[in-house]
Amino acid sequence: MSTLPPSQKLLRVFATTEHFGVVADTPFGCGYRLHGLEVAVSFFGHHVYFTSGDAVLVLTETGSCKLERPGAVDNLYLLQLIDTLDQRYNP
């Protein structure tokens, strides 16, 4: 399994998805979608969710992140998608 991205990269990708993406209804509430990546913030703002397919990556308020479903088929795809979007929109 690939290493998890640092919190700075995740926040950049969240901002990119918010800015360039469209408003979307995600499994975690209202959020944004860009090229298959969905992002949303928890109700109280303590967690940021990154989803694609059955993969979910959670960024906490302390800056730690974890894959919510370690055995999900799309985990590697989600991590690659985060990297791709960061490289494409934040050179």
Disulfide bonds with the S-S distance in Angstrom:
none
